[in-house]
Amino acid sequence: DSGRRRGQRMIRGGRRRVRKALYMAALAAIRTSARFKTFYDAVRARSAAAKVAIIAVARKLLTVLNAMLKTDTAFQA
């Protein structure tokens, strides 16, 4: 942002490969999982941009994957 202009910012933190993998996994999850599609639609309904909603799904997916690793369970769609 600069004065009156508003722009988009890129997320540059974290490891690039992991970030890209999570982004692509989020896209697939939105298409194939009703749970993630519902969450995506809810974020979009709050007037968020599509990419912001995809990143929100990626973060949700990351927490689910982390919980799966902790409890040693398989993904349940």
CNS distance restraints for C-alpha pairs under 8 A (distance, minus, plus):
assign (resid   1 and name CA) (resid   5 and name CA) 5.79 0.50 0.50
assign (resid   1 and name CA) (resid   6 and name CA) 4.70 0.50 0.50
assign (resid   1 and name CA) (resid   7 and name CA) 5.57 0.50 0.50
assign (resid   1 and name CA) (resid   8 and name CA) 7.99 0.50 0.50
assign (resid   2 and name CA) (resid   6 and name CA) 6.67 0.50 0.50
assign (resid  12 and name CA) (resid  16 and name CA) 7.81 0.50 0.50
assign (resid  14 and name CA) (resid  18 and name CA) 7.78 0.50 0.50
assign (resid  14 and name CA) (resid  19 and name CA) 6.99 0.50 0.50
assign (resid  15 and name CA) (resid  19 and name CA) 6.11 0.50 0.50
assign (resid  16 and name CA) (resid  20 and name CA) 6.14 0.50 0.50
assign (resid  17 and name CA) (resid  21 and name CA) 6.07 0.50 0.50
assign (resid  18 and name CA) (resid  22 and name CA) 6.09 0.50 0.50
assign (resid  19 and name CA) (resid  23 and name CA) 6.18 0.50 0.50
assign (resid  20 and name CA) (resid  24 and name CA) 6.23 0.50 0.50
assign (resid  21 and name CA) (resid  25 and name CA) 6.04 0.50 0.50
assign (resid  22 and name CA) (resid  26 and name CA) 5.97 0.50 0.50
assign (resid  22 and name CA) (resid  58 and name CA) 5.63 0.50 0.50
assign (resid  22 and name CA) (resid  61 and name CA) 7.82 0.50 0.50
assign (resid  22 and name CA) (resid  62 and name CA) 7.49 0.50 0.50
assign (resid  23 and name CA) (resid  27 and name CA) 6.41 0.50 0.50
assign (resid  23 and name CA) (resid  54 and name CA) 7.16 0.50 0.50
assign (resid  23 and name CA) (resid  55 and name CA) 6.78 0.50 0.50
assign (resid  23 and name CA) (resid  58 and name CA) 5.86 0.50 0.50
assign (resid  24 and name CA) (resid  28 and name CA) 6.39 0.50 0.50
assign (resid  25 and name CA) (resid  29 and name CA) 6.02 0.50 0.50
assign (resid  25 and name CA) (resid  58 and name CA) 7.30 0.50 0.50
assign (resid  26 and name CA) (resid  30 and name CA) 6.09 0.50 0.50
assign (resid  26 and name CA) (resid  54 and name CA) 6.39 0.50 0.50
assign (resid  26 and name CA) (resid  55 and name CA) 7.64 0.50 0.50
assign (resid  26 and name CA) (resid  57 and name CA) 5.79 0.50 0.50
assign (resid  26 and name CA) (resid  58 and name CA) 4.91 0.50 0.50
assign (resid  26 and name CA) (resid  61 and name CA) 6.88 0.50 0.50
assign (resid  27 and name CA) (resid  31 and name CA) 6.50 0.50 0.50
assign (resid  27 and name CA) (resid  54 and name CA) 6.90 0.50 0.50
assign (resid  28 and name CA) (resid  32 and name CA) 6.12 0.50 0.50
assign (resid  29 and name CA) (resid  33 and name CA) 5.25 0.50 0.50
assign (resid  29 and name CA) (resid  36 and name CA) 6.06 0.50 0.50
assign (resid  29 and name CA) (resid  37 and name CA) 7.32 0.50 0.50
assign (resid  30 and name CA) (resid  34 and name CA) 7.36 0.50 0.50
assign (resid  30 and name CA) (resid  36 and name CA) 5.25 0.50 0.50
assign (resid  30 and name CA) (resid  37 and name CA) 4.53 0.50 0.50
assign (resid  30 and name CA) (resid  40 and name CA) 6.94 0.50 0.50
assign (resid  30 and name CA) (resid  57 and name CA) 7.78 0.50 0.50
assign (resid  31 and name CA) (resid  37 and name CA) 6.75 0.50 0.50
assign (resid  32 and name CA) (resid  37 and name CA) 7.82 0.50 0.50
assign (resid  33 and name CA) (resid  37 and name CA) 6.14 0.50 0.50
assign (resid  33 and name CA) (resid  77 and name CA) 6.27 0.50 0.50
assign (resid  34 and name CA) (resid  38 and name CA) 5.98 0.50 0.50
assign (resid  34 and name CA) (resid  77 and name CA) 7.82 0.50 0.50
assign (resid  35 and name CA) (resid  39 and name CA) 6.45 0.50 0.50
assign (resid  35 and name CA) (resid  77 and name CA) 7.38 0.50 0.50
assign (resid  36 and name CA) (resid  40 and name CA) 6.03 0.50 0.50
assign (resid  36 and name CA) (resid  57 and name CA) 6.66 0.50 0.50
assign (resid  37 and name CA) (resid  41 and name CA) 6.12 0.50 0.50
assign (resid  38 and name CA) (resid  42 and name CA) 6.20 0.50 0.50
assign (resid  39 and name CA) (resid  43 and name CA) 6.29 0.50 0.50
assign (resid  39 and name CA) (resid  57 and name CA) 7.13 0.50 0.50
assign (resid  40 and name CA) (resid  44 and name CA) 6.19 0.50 0.50
assign (resid  40 and name CA) (resid  53 and name CA) 5.76 0.50 0.50
assign (resid  40 and name CA) (resid  54 and name CA) 6.90 0.50 0.50
assign (resid  40 and name CA) (resid  56 and name CA) 7.64 0.50 0.50
assign (resid  40 and name CA) (resid  57 and name CA) 6.31 0.50 0.50
assign (resid  41 and name CA) (resid  45 and name CA) 6.04 0.50 0.50
assign (resid  42 and name CA) (resid  46 and name CA) 6.60 0.50 0.50
assign (resid  43 and name CA) (resid  47 and name CA) 7.29 0.50 0.50
assign (resid  43 and name CA) (resid  48 and name CA) 6.18 0.50 0.50
assign (resid  43 and name CA) (resid  53 and name CA) 5.60 0.50 0.50
assign (resid  43 and name CA) (resid  56 and name CA) 7.71 0.50 0.50
assign (resid  44 and name CA) (resid  48 and name CA) 4.92 0.50 0.50
assign (resid  44 and name CA) (resid  49 and name CA) 6.56 0.50 0.50
assign (resid  44 and name CA) (resid  50 and name CA) 6.65 0.50 0.50
assign (resid  44 and name CA) (resid  53 and name CA) 6.03 0.50 0.50
assign (resid  48 and name CA) (resid  52 and name CA) 6.13 0.50 0.50
assign (resid  48 and name CA) (resid  53 and name CA) 6.31 0.50 0.50
assign (resid  49 and name CA) (resid  53 and name CA) 6.31 0.50 0.50
assign (resid  50 and name CA) (resid  54 and name CA) 6.24 0.50 0.50
assign (resid  51 and name CA) (resid  55 and name CA) 6.22 0.50 0.50
assign (resid  52 and name CA) (resid  56 and name CA) 6.26 0.50 0.50
assign (resid  53 and name CA) (resid  57 and name CA) 6.28 0.50 0.50
assign (resid  54 and name CA) (resid  58 and name CA) 6.19 0.50 0.50
assign (resid  55 and name CA) (resid  59 and name CA) 6.22 0.50 0.50
assign (resid  56 and name CA) (resid  60 and name CA) 6.25 0.50 0.50
assign (resid  57 and name CA) (resid  61 and name CA) 5.98 0.50 0.50
assign (resid  58 and name CA) (resid  62 and name CA) 6.12 0.50 0.50
assign (resid  59 and name CA) (resid  63 and name CA) 6.42 0.50 0.50
assign (resid  60 and name CA) (resid  64 and name CA) 6.33 0.50 0.50
assign (resid  61 and name CA) (resid  65 and name CA) 6.10 0.50 0.50
assign (resid  62 and name CA) (resid  66 and name CA) 6.06 0.50 0.50
assign (resid  63 and name CA) (resid  67 and name CA) 6.17 0.50 0.50
assign (resid  64 and name CA) (resid  68 and name CA) 6.17 0.50 0.50
assign (resid  65 and name CA) (resid  69 and name CA) 6.26 0.50 0.50
assign (resid  66 and name CA) (resid  70 and name CA) 6.26 0.50 0.50
assign (resid  67 and name CA) (resid  71 and name CA) 6.13 0.50 0.50
assign (resid  68 and name CA) (resid  72 and name CA) 5.51 0.50 0.50
assign (resid  68 and name CA) (resid  73 and name CA) 5.11 0.50 0.50
assign (resid  68 and name CA) (resid  74 and name CA) 6.50 0.50 0.50
assign (resid  68 and name CA) (resid  75 and name CA) 7.08 0.50 0.50
assign (resid  69 and name CA) (resid  73 and name CA) 6.94 0.50 0.50
